[in-house]
Amino acid sequence: MSDTTSEEAHVVVKGLKHRFASGLQAVNNTDLEARRGELIVVVGPSGCGKTTILNIVAGLIGNQEGTVSVSGKPPVAGRKDVAYMFAQDALLPWRTVMGNVLFGVEVHGGKASITDAVRAKATQLINNIGLSGFEDFYPRQLSHGMRQRTALARTFMMDSPLLLMDEPFGALDAHTKLTLEQELLTLWEQSRRTVIFITHDLAEAIFLADRVLVCSARPGRILASIAVPFERPRDLKALQQSDDYHKLYQRIWSLLAREMDAAHA
């Protein structure tokens, strides 16, 4: 399946299998590689084990069978070189926007790590995501989209070279979603960190990804690794006017539709 090499790979998953205590087989014989600095997007039917794979890479779930490595080492929860952005913003309600953006840095380095330079970096990130002037607002005072912007800034505030993102924009309205996708790409292009991003939205997958990985119905495994050939920076409106875009969309959709039919059956 993989078109990467182990020398280039930041994340390597080989022969991964995972069964929950209920007996449900979530993942079966999955292989996945992500190059350093690559933005890969994983798509697949609901319940196919995408989040389980991400949680194992993050060290949140123990690896039962197969091998998983991040920078050549087994995953473990809490390591500083991995940041995780969940589907829900998971902001701390008693912290302001600035406090939430700084939270991950503080957890790993203590309060002494919040220097003037760190605050300046946080201020710049908050400005970049369009929340300048909202630094002292609390989550309850923000819209859903603004909370996700804050979570995005918190994720990029970490120096972690690997970012795991589990459908972070899935619950947003179309306009806010497109805005945050563009902001994510802008931040990523500045730092070129490795990103593994999960979504159900094929347009989002093609717009963001260097490669799209298509996952089978449960028990999940990676069926295909499809390179996205469009140059960066990308413009979604321009892409949607391209025949090549629609051909790629249809290719991925055909694979997904077959798997969704299998899952339904």
Residue pairs with C-beta under 8 A, 6 or more apart in sequence:
1 31
1 222
1 223
1 224
1 225
2 31
2 32
2 33
2 225
3 211
3 225
3 227
4 33
4 34
4 35
6 12
6 33
8 35
8 36
9 33
9 34
9 35
9 36
10 34
10 35
10 36
10 37
10 38
10 70
10 71
10 161
10 162
10 194
11 32
11 33
11 34
11 57
11 68
11 69
11 70
11 162
11 194
11 196
12 32
12 33
12 67
12 68
12 69
13 30
13 31
13 32
13 33
13 53
13 56
13 57
13 66
13 67
13 68
14 31
14 66
14 67
14 68
15 29
15 30
15 31
15 65
15 66
15 67
16 27
16 29
16 30
16 31
16 32
16 53
16 56
16 63
16 65
16 66
16 67
16 68
17 25
17 27
17 28
17 29
17 30
17 64
17 65
17 66
17 219
18 25
18 26
18 27
18 49
18 52
18 56
18 61
18 63
18 64
18 65
19 25
19 26
19 64
20 26
24 218
25 218
25 219
26 49
26 52
26 218
26 219
26 220
27 49
27 52
27 53
27 56
27 219
27 220
27 221
28 219
28 220
28 221
29 66
29 221
30 49
30 53
30 66
30 220
30 221
30 222
31 221
31 222
32 42
32 53
32 213
32 222
34 40
34 194
34 196
35 194
36 161
36 194
37 192
37 193
37 194
38 194
38 195
38 210
38 211
39 188
39 194
39 195
39 197
39 208
39 209
39 210
40 195
40 196
40 197
40 209
40 210
40 211
40 212
40 213
41 197
41 198
41 199
41 204
41 205
41 208
41 209
41 211
41 212
41 213
42 50
42 53
42 54
42 196
42 197
42 198
42 199
42 212
42 213
42 215
42 222
43 50
43 198
43 199
43 200
43 202
43 205
43 212
43 213
43 214
43 215
43 252
43 256
44 50
44 214
44 215
44 216
44 217
44 220
44 256
44 259
45 215
45 216
45 217
45 218
45 256
45 259
45 260
45 263
46 200
46 263
47 218
47 263
48 215
48 216
48 217
48 218
48 219
48 220
48 259
48 263
49 215
49 218
49 219
49 220
50 166
50 198
50 215
50 220
51 166
51 198
52 61
52 220
53 220
54 84
54 164
54 166
54 196
54 198
55 61
56 62
56 63
56 68
56 75
57 68
57 70
57 75
57 82
57 164
57 196
58 75
58 77
58 82
58 84
58 164
59 75
59 76
59 77
59 78
59 79
59 82
60 77
60 84
63 74
63 75
68 74
68 75
69 75
70 79
70 81
70 82
70 162
71 81
71 161
71 162
75 82
80 108
80 158
80 159
80 160
81 160
81 161
81 162
82 160
82 162
82 163
82 164
83 104
83 155
83 158
83 160
83 162
83 163
83 164
84 155
84 163
84 164
84 165
84 166
85 151
85 152
85 155
85 163
85 164
85 165
85 166
85 168
86 151
86 166
86 168
87 166
87 167
87 168
87 170
87 171
89 139
89 144
89 147
89 148
89 150
89 151
90 151
91 100
91 139
91 147
91 150
91 151
91 154
92 99
92 100
92 103
92 139
93 138
93 139
93 140
94 138
95 103
95 138
95 139
96 135
96 136
96 137
96 138
97 126
97 131
97 134
97 135
97 136
97 137
97 138
97 142
97 150
98 119
98 122
98 123
98 126
98 135
98 136
100 139
100 150
100 151
100 154
101 122
101 125
101 126
101 150
101 153
101 154
101 157
102 114
102 118
102 119
102 122
102 157
103 154
104 154
104 155
104 157
104 158
105 113
105 114
105 118
105 157
105 158
106 113
106 114
108 158
121 157
122 153
122 157
123 135
125 153
125 156
125 157
125 187
126 132
126 134
126 135
126 150
126 153
128 153
128 183
128 186
128 187
129 149
129 150
129 152
129 153
129 183
129 187
130 149
130 179
130 183
131 146
131 149
131 150
131 153
134 142
134 146
139 147
139 150
142 150
144 171
144 172
144 176
145 172
145 173
145 176
145 179
145 180
148 168
148 169
148 172
148 176
148 180
149 180
149 183
151 168
152 168
152 180
152 183
152 184
152 187
155 163
155 165
156 163
156 187
156 191
160 193
161 193
161 194
162 193
162 194
162 195
162 196
163 193
163 194
163 195
163 196
164 195
164 196
165 195
165 196
165 197
165 198
166 198
167 198
167 199
167 200
168 180
168 197
169 176
169 177
169 180
169 181
169 199
169 204
170 199
170 200
170 201
172 180
177 201
177 204
178 236
181 204
181 207
181 208
181 236
182 236
184 208
185 207
185 208
185 232
185 233
185 234
188 195
189 232
189 233
197 205
197 208
197 209
199 205
202 249
202 252
202 253
202 256
203 236
203 240
203 249
205 212
205 252
206 212
206 228
206 230
206 239
206 245
206 248
206 249
206 252
207 234
207 236
207 239
209 228
210 227
210 228
211 225
211 226
211 227
211 228
212 225
212 226
212 228
212 252
213 222
213 224
213 225
213 226
214 222
214 223
214 224
214 226
214 252
214 255
214 256
214 259
215 221
215 222
215 223
215 259
216 222
216 223
216 259
216 262
217 259
217 260
217 262
217 263
218 263
223 255
223 259
224 255
226 248
226 251
226 252
228 248
229 244
229 248
230 239
230 242
230 244
230 245
239 245
240 246
